[in-house]
Every structure is written in C-alpha cells, then in structure tokens.
C-alpha cells in the first residue's frame, strides 16, 4: 500500500499545484524561506510538487519501478524510511549549497527517488539498469558511479535547471540508510559499499574543506537590456519602481532569467513596456 499511497498523494498534490499557484508557492523549496522564515516543512512539501506532468510521471514511474525491490528486502517501513529520509537529506544538501542564494527554487521527488534507486543498487549491484533512449542496460553499480559523477559535474557547472544537489543528497542518504539497516547481516557485499561510499565521502570532504572546487559557479544569465534614459511621454520611473527594477535586474544578472518566478518575469516585462512607451 505504501507505494500506491505515495504515488497517489504526490500526483494529487502536484496536479492541484499545477493550477493553484498559492499551493505551489507555499511549499516550493526556497533556502531563504526555510533558513530565515523557519518553514522547514518545505523540505518535505517540495517533494510532493512537480514542474509539469512529464516531470511527475518520470519520477513516479522510476519510484514504482524500483520500489518493489525494496519492499521485498525491507518491507513497507524500510521503503518509507528510505524514501522520506532521502527526500530530507537531498533537501538539506541543496540547502547547504544554496544557503546564500535566497532566490533558489526547486520542486520534485527526485531526491527521494534517487535514494530508492541507490538502495536498490546496493542490494542488487549486478542487476541491470536501462537508460532512456539507449538500447540494452548496464550493471547497476556502474550506473550508480556514472550518475554520481554526472550529479557532481552538474552541481559544479550549474548549466541547467536540474536539482543535481537533491539527486546526490538523496543518493547518499539511500546508501547510508541501507548500510545501517542491514548492518552486520552480511546482506550487502563490502565492495559495493566502498564503491558507492568513496566518491560520496570525497565529495563531502571537498565540500567541507575545498568548497570552491564544488560549489556552483556564479551564473551571469541573460543580460536584459533596459533603457537608461526616458524618451517617451510618460514620466520617469518613481523611486520605488526604480528600486524594484534594479532588484529584478540584479537578480537576472546573478541567477539568470530562468531564476525569476513567473510573477517577477511579468513584472519585469511590465516595467520594460512602461519605459518603452
């Protein structure tokens, strides 16, 4: 039942949030609202939101595909611990990396799903995992290493809108929780434990002692060209509007145009039109 409950609940909340902007904004992951607003519920709430239908379907299908392996090995309680534990740890790693970026926003169950996938990898390291659009499959332990490397690269390069931090944090949680769960039982082969733990420990040590090697580069984003002088019939921007415009432009230069919320993009466009008229 736990599998269907998670899928049904996530789907229902995500569908509602597609059209209910207030619901989406209430639980979207945002470092500023969590650290300074004390809204820690966002660590869990954001895992029940998705950007669109395909995002939702992809995450729930991946969860469904791997969940049965964990049910057979750990039962419903174990699966729930892996899923929600990975969701929280994925959020905490994102929070650590983006703690000074008050405009960072993220949604999705990818961190939780990554934890389920990596727990399965530990239990079945020689199983096969297929990659979408590619024929055949590769050994699950190889997939695990490649995905970790891709996530670390994605965090460092900061070139897309994928929450690599949540993926990696969820994967780390999935590995650690599974090792603790089966500690002393001989269920997990030692070589796969070390294979998965070495890169994660190395990443965390670099994050602690050499953060400049790991933390994402500052994203300059798109430069939005705005008039510097007033040439139309309307009066110049008021002091408040000018401050608002300066704040929006500063954010665009720092995190890119895609870092703006829908409301902020509309407001920027309104101010641009005002000055062009």
C-alpha positions in Angstrom: 0.0 0.0 0.0 2.8 2.4 0.7 3.8 2.6 -2.9 0.3 3.5 -4.1 -0.2 5.9 -1.3 3.0 7.8 -2.1 2.2 7.8 -5.9 -1.5 8.9 -5.3 -0.7 11.6 -2.8 2.2 13.0 -4.9 0.1 13.0 -8.0 -2.9 14.6 -6.4 -0.9 17.4 -4.7 1.2 18.0 -7.9 -2.0 18.2 -10.1 -3.6 20.7 -7.7 -0.4 22.8 -7.6 -0.3 23.0 -11.4 -3.3 25.3 -11.3 -3.2 26.6 -7.7 -0.2 29.0 -7.6 -0.7 29.7 -3.9 -0.3 26.0 -3.0 2.8 25.8 -5.2 4.4 28.9 -3.6 3.5 27.7 -0.1 5.7 24.5 -0.4 8.3 25.2 -3.1 11.9 24.7 -1.9 13.5 28.1 -1.1 16.6 28.5 1.2 15.5 31.9 2.4 12.1 30.8 3.5 13.5 27.8 5.2 16.5 29.3 7.0 15.2 32.7 7.8 11.5 32.0 7.7 11.7 28.7 9.6 9.5 27.0 7.1 11.1 23.6 7.3 8.0 21.9 6.0 9.3 22.9 2.6 11.9 20.1 2.8 9.1 17.6 2.6 6.4 19.7 0.9 8.5 20.5 -2.2 8.9 16.7 -2.8 5.2 16.5 -3.5 5.3 19.2 -6.1 6.4 19.0 -9.8 7.1 21.4 -12.6 4.8 19.7 -15.1 3.1 16.4 -16.0 6.2 14.8 -17.5 8.3 15.6 -14.5 5.7 14.0 -12.3 5.3 10.9 -14.5 9.0 10.3 -14.8 9.6 10.5 -11.0 6.6 8.3 -10.1 7.5 5.7 -12.8 11.1 5.5 -11.5 9.8 5.2 -8.0 7.3 2.5 -8.9 10.0 0.5 -10.9 12.5 0.3 -8.0 10.2 0.3 -5.0 9.2 -3.4 -5.3 12.9 -4.5 -4.8 13.0 -2.6 -1.5 9.6 -3.9 -0.4 10.9 -7.5 -0.8 14.0 -6.7 1.2 12.9 -4.1 3.7 9.2 -4.1 3.9 6.9 -1.0 3.8 8.5 0.7 6.8 12.0 0.3 5.3 10.8 1.7 2.0 9.2 4.7 3.7 12.4 5.4 5.7 14.5 5.3 2.5 12.0 7.5 0.6 11.4 10.3 3.1 14.9 10.1 4.6 16.4 10.6 1.1 13.9 13.4 0.4 15.0 15.3 3.6 18.8 14.7 3.1 18.5 15.8 -0.6 16.9 19.0 0.6 19.5 19.5 3.3 22.3 19.2 0.8 20.6 21.7 -1.5 20.1 24.0 1.4 23.8 23.7 2.3 24.9 24.5 -1.2 22.4 27.3 -1.9 22.1 28.8 1.6 23.3 32.2 0.3 21.1 32.1 -2.7 17.7 33.5 -1.5 16.2 33.2 -5.0 16.9 29.4 -5.5 13.7 27.4 -6.0 13.2 23.7 -6.6 10.5 21.1 -6.6 10.2 17.4 -7.2 10.6 13.9 -5.7 13.9 13.3 -7.4 15.9 13.2 -4.2 13.6 10.6 -2.7 13.6 8.6 -5.9 17.4 8.7 -6.0 17.6 7.2 -2.6 15.3 4.4 -3.6 17.4 3.7 -6.7 20.7 3.7 -4.8 19.4 1.5 -2.1 18.4 -1.0 -4.8 21.9 -0.7 -6.3 23.5 -1.7 -3.0 21.2 -4.7 -2.7 21.4 -5.8 -6.4 24.8 -4.4 -7.6 24.9 -6.7 -10.6 21.4 -6.0 -11.8 20.8 -4.1 -15.0 19.5 -0.6 -15.3 18.3 0.8 -18.6 18.9 4.3 -19.8 16.0 6.0 -21.7 16.6 6.2 -25.4 19.6 3.8 -25.2 19.4 0.1 -26.1 20.2 -2.5 -23.5 21.3 -1.9 -19.9 24.4 -1.5 -17.8 25.3 -3.0 -14.4 23.6 -1.1 -11.7 26.8 -0.4 -9.8 28.3 1.2 -12.9 25.2 3.3 -13.4 25.5 4.4 -9.8 29.0 5.7 -10.3 28.2 7.4 -13.5 25.1 9.1 -12.1 27.1 10.4 -9.1 29.8 11.8 -11.3 27.2 13.4 -13.5 25.5 14.9 -10.4 28.7 16.4 -9.1 29.5 17.8 -12.5 26.1 19.3 -12.7 26.4 20.9 -9.3 29.8 22.4 -10.3 28.9 23.6 -13.8 25.4 25.0 -12.9 24.5 24.9 -16.6 20.9 23.6 -16.4 17.8 23.7 -14.2 18.1 20.2 -12.8 18.3 19.8 -9.0 21.6 17.8 -9.0 22.1 18.6 -5.3 18.9 16.9 -4.3 19.8 13.9 -6.5 23.2 13.5 -4.9 21.9 14.1 -1.4 19.2 11.5 -1.9 21.7 9.0 -3.3 24.0 9.5 -0.3 21.0 9.0 2.1 19.9 5.9 0.2 23.4 4.4 0.5 23.9 5.2 4.2 20.4 4.2 5.4 20.6 0.9 3.6 24.1 0.1 5.1 22.8 0.9 8.6 19.6 -1.0 8.0 21.4 -4.2 7.1 24.4 -3.6 9.4 26.0 -6.9 10.4 23.7 -9.1 8.4 26.0 -9.8 5.5 23.3 -8.8 3.1 25.4 -6.2 1.3 28.7 -7.0 -0.3 31.5 -4.9 1.1 32.9 -4.0 -2.3 29.7 -2.2 -3.4 29.6 -0.3 -0.1 33.0 1.1 -0.7 32.4 1.7 -4.4 29.4 3.9 -3.5 30.8 5.5 -0.3 34.2 6.5 -1.6 33.0 9.1 -4.1 30.3 10.4 -1.7 32.8 10.8 1.2 35.3 12.5 -1.2 32.6 14.9 -2.3 31.6 15.8 1.3 35.2 16.3 2.3 35.7 18.7 -0.7 32.5 20.5 0.2 33.8 21.0 3.7 37.5 21.9 3.0 37.6 23.0 -0.6 34.1 24.4 -1.3 35.4 26.5 -4.2 36.1 23.2 -6.1 32.5 22.0 -5.7 30.1 24.9 -5.3 28.4 26.1 -8.5 29.9 29.0 -10.4 28.1 32.2 -10.3 25.6 32.2 -13.2 25.6 35.5 -15.0 22.5 34.5 -17.0 21.0 36.6 -19.7 21.7 40.3 -19.8 18.3 42.1 -20.0 18.7 45.3 -22.0 16.7 48.2 -20.5 16.5 51.8 -21.5 18.8 54.0 -19.4 17.1 57.3 -20.3 13.5 58.2 -20.6 12.4 59.2 -24.1 8.6 58.6 -24.1 5.7 60.6 -23.0 5.4 59.1 -19.6 7.2 60.4 -16.6 10.4 58.6 -15.4 10.0 55.7 -13.0 9.2 56.5 -9.5 11.8 55.9 -6.8 10.0 52.7 -5.7 9.7 51.4 -9.2 13.3 52.1 -9.9 14.4 50.2 -6.9 12.1 47.3 -7.9 13.6 47.4 -11.4 17.2 47.5 -10.0 16.4 44.5 -7.8 15.0 42.4 -10.7 17.9 43.2 -13.0 20.4 42.4 -10.3 18.7 39.0 -9.8 18.7 38.3 -13.5 22.5 39.1 -13.7 23.1 36.8 -10.8 20.9 33.7 -11.4 19.7 34.2 -15.0 16.3 35.0 -16.4 15.1 31.4 -15.6 15.7 32.2 -12.0 12.8 34.6 -11.9 9.4 33.5 -10.8 6.5 33.8 -13.2 5.3 36.9 -11.3 8.8 38.5 -11.4 9.1 37.9 -15.1 5.8 39.5 -15.7 6.7 42.5 -13.5 10.0 43.0 -15.4 8.1 42.9 -18.7 5.6 45.5 -17.4 8.4 47.8 -16.3 10.1 47.4 -19.7 6.9 48.3 -21.5 6.3 51.2 -19.3 9.7 52.7 -20.1 9.4 52.0 -23.8 6.1 53.8 -24.2 
